[in-house]
C-alpha cells in the first residue's frame, strides 16, 4: 500500500468540502493510528546480540601446546593452497606501505596489517579478512561425550 503524507490527506479532505470538525476528527484518528504502528514497531525490535569468532582446533593427540593461541580468520580462493594466505597478507601490506597513508603509518606485522590495511589492498590479493582483531583459538579432542 502506498504511503501518503498526512498533510496531503488533510488537503484532499478539505478540497472535497467536508466540515472542518469532521476533517479534524479524521486527521486525529489517522495520527493516532500512525503513532500506534510506530510504537508496535519499536516494541518488536530486539537488540541483536554481538557475537565473537572463535577458532576450534582439532587436537585428538594432544600435540598442541596447553597455553592460549590466538589467530585471525581470513578467506582465500577455494582452489588455492592455505599456505598462500600469509604471503597474500604480506603482499597486501607491502602495497599498503607503498601508498601515501602507508608511508605515514606502515604495517610492520601480520596483526598490524590485518588491522590497518584497507580492504582494497586485500581484494587485489584475493584475500578476505573476516576478523581484524585476533580471536581466541581453543583446543578440542574432537570427540562428543556418549553419555
Secondary structure as UniProt FT lines:
FT   HELIX           6..15
FT   TURN            16..17
FT   HELIX           20..44
FT   STRAND          55..58
FT   TURN            60..61
FT   STRAND          69..71
FT   STRAND          74..76
FT   TURN            78..79
FT   HELIX           82..84
FT   HELIX           85..98
FT   HELIX           100..104
FT   HELIX           110..116
FT   HELIX           119..124
FT   TURN            125..126
FT   STRAND          127..129
FT   STRAND          135..140
//
